[in-house]
């Protein structure tokens, strides 16, 4: 999950809305939609003010159109207000899976895919799964994903991507099964470690994807 950060300019007081003042100080008569955007901008800044600290800095308001800035501020506010919960508790009732040791490979197939689609409904996407068998993927969801605490951000534009090839920060799996030739070459130029042989992932799947 990427944490939103703001860039500091000359405005240290987050509740101050320079765009409103700039508009009001000119002879330009704002259109109704412009007034609506400016009022929303002031409202968002007021709501963000309690969260302001050294790690949150103000957007360079001269570079963003007001509607775009409002989207950015709204995403920051959603981030700040979002509760941190285990992913299983994002669901009502809590999403729980039977222990994998009690299921045969055939028995875990249906609950695996049901869970994949339920995660997608909460905008949780599982990336790089094609090197994992159904059992391996089921165990990953059971052991690592559902118990993991993440910010539950209530925004249709926000997706949580879970990199299923990242095993303790080791890029070997990604390099072997998913990296392009160009990415492998770039990696070889940047790092001294030998590259693994490139292979086709053994378990190709049609996973739910984020809409374009």
C-alpha positions in Angstrom: 0.0 0.0 0.0 1.4 3.4 -0.9 1.1 6.1 1.6 0.1 9.5 0.2 2.4 12.4 1.0 2.1 16.1 0.4 4.9 18.4 -0.8 5.6 21.5 1.3 5.5 24.9 -0.3 5.1 28.3 1.3 1.9 27.4 3.1 2.4 25.8 6.5 -1.1 26.4 7.7 -3.1 23.6 6.1 -6.4 25.3 6.8 -5.5 28.3 4.7 -6.9 28.1 1.2 -4.8 30.3 -1.2 -6.9 29.4 -4.2 -10.0 30.9 -2.7 -8.1 34.1 -1.7 -6.5 34.3 -5.2 -9.9 34.0 -6.9 -11.5 36.5 -4.7 -8.7 39.0 -5.1 -9.1 39.2 -9.0 -11.8 40.7 -11.1 -12.6 37.3 -12.6 -16.1 36.2 -11.8 -15.9 32.5 -11.0 -18.4 30.1 -12.6 -20.7 28.1 -10.3 -18.6 24.9 -10.7 -15.4 26.9 -9.9 -17.0 28.1 -6.7 -18.0 24.6 -5.8 -14.5 23.3 -6.4 -13.0 26.1 -4.3 -15.4 25.6 -1.4 -14.7 21.9 -1.5 -10.9 22.6 -1.5 -11.3 24.7 1.7 -13.4 22.1 3.3 -10.9 19.3 2.6 -8.0 21.4 3.9 -10.0 22.1 7.1 -10.7 18.4 7.6 -7.0 17.5 7.0 -5.7 20.1 9.4 -5.8 17.8 12.5 -3.6 15.3 10.8 -1.0 17.9 9.7 2.5 17.1 11.0 6.1 17.1 9.6 5.4 14.1 7.4 2.4 15.7 5.7 3.2 18.7 3.5 1.1 20.9 1.4 0.6 20.4 -2.3 2.1 23.0 -4.6 -1.3 24.6 -5.3 0.0 26.5 -8.4 0.7 23.3 -10.3 -2.6 21.4 -9.9 -6.0 22.3 -11.2 -8.4 22.6 -8.3 -10.5 19.6 -9.1 -7.4 17.4 -9.4 -6.0 18.8 -6.1 -9.4 18.0 -4.5 -9.1 14.4 -5.6 -5.6 14.2 -4.1 -6.7 15.8 -0.8 -9.7 13.6 -0.6 -7.5 10.5 -1.1 -5.2 11.8 1.7 -8.2 12.3 4.0 -9.5 8.8 3.3 -6.0 7.4 4.1 -5.8 9.3 7.4 -9.2 8.2 8.5 -9.0 4.6 7.4 -9.0 2.0 10.2 -6.2 -0.5 10.3 -7.8 -4.0 10.3 -6.8 -7.6 9.4 -7.9 -8.1 5.9 -10.2 -10.9 7.0 -12.1 -8.4 9.1 -12.8 -6.2 6.1 -15.7 -8.5 5.5 -19.0 -9.0 7.4 -19.0 -11.7 8.8 -15.2 -12.0 9.0 -13.7 -13.9 6.1 -12.2 -17.2 7.4 -11.0 -20.2 5.6 -10.8 -23.9 6.7 -7.3 -25.0 7.7 -5.6 -26.3 4.5 -4.4 -29.4 6.2 -8.1 -30.6 6.5 -8.8 -30.2 2.8 -7.8 -32.3 -0.2 -6.5 -30.5 -3.4 -10.0 -31.0 -4.9 -11.8 -29.7 -1.9 -9.9 -26.5 -1.6 -10.4 -25.5 -5.3 -13.8 -24.0 -4.9 -13.2 -22.1 -1.6 -9.9 -20.8 -3.1 -11.7 -19.2 -6.1 -14.6 -17.9 -4.0 -12.1 -16.2 -1.8 -10.1 -14.7 -4.7 -13.4 -13.1 -6.0 -14.4 -11.9 -2.6 -11.0 -10.3 -2.1 -11.5 -8.6 -5.5 -14.8 -7.3 -4.4 -12.9 -5.4 -1.7 -10.4 -4.2 -4.3 -7.6 -6.6 -3.2 -5.7 -7.9 -6.2 -3.4 -10.9 -6.1 -0.4 -10.4 -8.4 2.1 -12.9 -9.7 0.3 -16.1 -8.7 1.0 -18.4 -11.7 4.0 -20.0 -10.0 1.9 -21.2 -7.1 -0.3 -24.3 -7.1 -3.8 -24.0 -5.8 -2.7 -25.4 -2.5 0.2 -23.0 -2.3 -2.0 -20.0 -3.1 -4.7 -21.1 -0.6 -2.0 -21.4 2.1 -0.7 -18.0 1.2 -4.2 -16.4 1.6 -4.9 -18.4 4.8 -1.5 -17.8 6.4 -0.4 -14.3 5.2 -3.1 -12.3 3.5 -6.2 -12.7 5.7 -4.4 -12.1 9.0 -2.4 -9.1 7.6 -3.5 -5.7 9.0 -3.9 -3.0 6.4 -5.6 0.3 6.1 -9.2 -0.3 4.9 -9.7 2.7 2.6 -13.3 3.3 1.5 -12.6 4.5 -2.0 -13.6 3.0 -5.3 -10.3 4.2 -6.8 -8.1 2.5 -4.2 -6.8 -1.0 -4.8 -4.5 -3.1 -2.6 -2.1 -5.2 -4.7 -0.5 -8.2 -3.0 2.7 -9.3 -4.6 2.6 -13.1 -4.4 6.1 -13.4 -5.9 7.8 -11.4 -3.1 9.2 -13.9 -0.7 11.0 -12.0 2.0 12.3 -9.4 -0.5 13.9 -12.1 -2.7 13.4 -11.3 -6.4 14.3 -14.8 -7.6 10.7 -15.9 -8.2 9.9 -12.7 -10.1 13.0 -13.0 -12.2 12.4 -16.6 -13.0 8.7 -16.5 -13.9 7.6 -13.0 -14.6 10.4 -10.5 -15.6 10.7 -9.6 -19.2 14.0 -10.0 -21.0 14.6 -6.3 -20.7 13.9 -6.4 -16.9 16.2 -9.3 -16.5 19.0 -7.5 -18.4 18.5 -4.4 -16.3 18.6 -6.4 -13.1 21.8 -8.1 -14.2 23.4 -4.7 -14.9 22.4 -3.3 -11.5 23.2 -6.3 -9.3 26.0 -8.8 -9.2 23.9 -11.8 -8.3 23.5 -14.5 -11.1 20.1 -14.6 -12.8 17.9 -17.7 -12.5 16.9 -19.5 -15.7 13.8 -18.0 -17.2 10.8 -20.4 -17.0 7.1 -20.3 -17.9 5.0 -20.3 -14.7 3.4 -23.7 -14.3 0.0 -22.7 -13.1 -1.4 -20.0 -15.4 -4.7 -18.4 -14.1 -7.2 -15.9 -15.3 -7.3 -13.7 -12.1 -9.7 -10.8 -11.6 -8.1 -7.6 -12.9 -8.5 -4.0 -12.1 -10.7 -2.3 -14.7 -8.8 0.0 -17.1 
